């Protein structure tokens, strides 16, 4: 699978995440007691107990964070047990298998930890070409229900993928100072191709989350590989651009002194430079921006990855925020698979919203993958956004074609 450079299988950066059209409502204190086979106290950082009050705010996530987290990670058990207002006794069934490919890297390790926290995960498979056994041993000590198993090297890749429901691919080399996402292409393109071939052979029906940069090219590579293998389902292939949404929400909330939990900014286009287009005119709650603020925020969101790379001074890229954003997208996928009918995310997917074959926009997720596109986000754009949309198309088109050309000149492994 690998080139020599792949021994550096750290992780790339990319992503995006939003629940319920990106807006997670704060949980209202109700005094309800929740009892389940999975203790939400353990999950959210609270002291373990037989029952946990929904009102508690003693968590490292903070009061609002706990509310958002619990709402984001709600399970079918909570939804189905609504008969009693005073005593909910949900039966939480962790039933999904998740594989992280590149789990020993800078994104892979914190991502695996966050996925381990999900009550919807029964099995967590961690794959890398080296050093993954220690990561798995470490994470397996966390007292959440999922079983963690390590898989090392190409000979164990198939076993890592068998029966998996969601595959997350952060494998590849990270961006360094002075590097563009295109600089990552020659190494990461080959890694993604090899890994997706294995996915096609072992779990072709799984949701596939591509994090490895440049996403604008690696997602088309994955699509072409799956087509060549005869198992391509465009509804189940996602470029994780949640990080762009996470950043947009954070920066807007800071700029406008808004409560972060309430802020939702859709981000469209792609996942590199000017192809990242935050739709500030669509911000929820509705807020006005001056022309200067729009330009300042847009440029910061587009260059936020470089901001982190430069701040780390050669020691890494945006691994932690990427892992957080990727975990949000994984959880959204699991909720959709679990039957939640109100899950929306921005993602770089095969699309007909523009003349481009792939495009990042908000989509509705369901058990079979993408159920619908939120077309309204692209309607009534501001002049700045309309101009930005037209400006990004040539660069995004070139990146897509570069990925497709790479995949089509490289025969897939039988």
Secondary structure, DSSP 4 states (H G I P E B T S, - for coil): ---GGGGG-------B--SSTT--PPPPP---EE--SS-HHHHHTPPP-SSEETT---STT-HHHHHHHHHHT--HHHHH--S-SSEE-------EEEEEETTTSTTHHHHHHHHHT-TTEEEEEEEESSSHHHHHHHHHTSSSS-EEEEEESHHHHHHHHTT-SEEEE--SPPP-TT--GGGGHHHHHHHHHHHHHHHHHH-TTSEEEE-SSPHHHHHHHHHHHHHHTT---GGGEEE--HHHHHHHHHHHHHHHT--GGG-B--EEE-SSGGGEEE-GGG-BS-----HHHHHHHHHHHHTHHHHHHHHTTTS--SHHHHHHHHHHHHHHHHHHHTT-S-EEEEEEEE-SSSSSSEEEEEEEEETTEEEEE-GGGGSS--HHHHHHHHHHHHHHHHHHHHHHHHHHHSPPP-
